[in-house]
Amino acid sequence: MAHGTKTYLFCLLLFALSLVHTTIGICPQLSWDMRITNGLQSGALVVYPTDKDGADLGPHNLNPNEYFSWEFCEQVTKSTHWYTLFYWQPHQQNYTVWDNEIGKECFRHYGAEECYWLVKEDGFFVSPDNDPFPKGWVKKYDW
Ligand SMILES: *[C@@H]1O[C@H](CO)[C@@H](O)[C@H](O)[C@H]1NC(C)=O
């Protein structure tokens, strides 16, 4: 193969890879899907996720059974840290919803990591799956 052709094919490959990268959003480390569900019997739950590096997803009002979800890339430096402020009148808490420790409890899917939170009257539960409560849910915090 002529040198020019090789260079051309190489560039084509790089271009194709960059397309794949931007379309499916490959992360250098794991990519995570977070989901917080209002598991209260009644009453609105406000969730307001932020991360240590300044990402601010704003407040979101959830009715019972509604959820809010977002995606992020785990940082190579292992310093990823997501907080969420929870407001359920008159209660308010600001808890860590993702760090390396919680990531270990959510990690199970290899490739499309998922971390589910369920907020109920008796506390905050986390799971790598989204099975009907209580299967697989671990209580992390109280109100
Ligand atoms: C929750 O706590 C974190 C860490 O102190 C802080 O950075 C973040 O701004 C707080 N969230 C809200 C919505 O105030």
The ligand as an SDF file (V2000), in Angstrom:
LIG
                    3D

 14 14  0  0  0  0  0  0  0  0999 V2000
  -24.5990   20.4620   48.7720 C   0  0  0  0  0  0  0  0  0  0  0  0
  -23.3660   20.3420   49.4460 O   0  0  0  0  0  0  0  0  0  0  0  0
  -22.2230   20.4830   48.6260 C   0  0  0  0  0  0  0  0  0  0  0  0
  -20.9890   20.2040   49.4560 C   0  0  0  0  0  0  0  0  0  0  0  0
  -20.9400   21.0180   50.5720 O   0  0  0  0  0  0  0  0  0  0  0  0
  -22.2190   21.8800   48.0200 C   0  0  0  0  0  0  0  0  0  0  0  0
  -21.1060   22.0370   47.1750 O   0  0  0  0  0  0  0  0  0  0  0  0
  -23.5070   22.0950   47.2350 C   0  0  0  0  0  0  0  0  0  0  0  0
  -23.5820   23.4080   46.7450 O   0  0  0  0  0  0  0  0  0  0  0  0
  -24.7290   21.8150   48.1050 C   0  0  0  0  0  0  0  0  0  0  0  0
  -25.9390   21.8410   47.2570 N   0  0  0  0  0  0  0  0  0  0  0  0
  -26.8030   22.8540   47.2430 C   0  0  0  0  0  0  0  0  0  0  0  0
  -27.8890   22.7930   46.2260 C   0  0  0  0  0  0  0  0  0  0  0  0
  -26.7210   23.8060   48.0070 O   0  0  0  0  0  0  0  0  0  0  0  0
  1  2  1  0
  1 10  1  0
  2  3  1  0
  3  4  1  0
  3  6  1  0
  4  5  1  0
  6  7  1  0
  6  8  1  0
  8  9  1  0
  8 10  1  0
 10 11  1  0
 11 12  1  0
 12 13  1  0
 12 14  2  0
M  END
$$$$
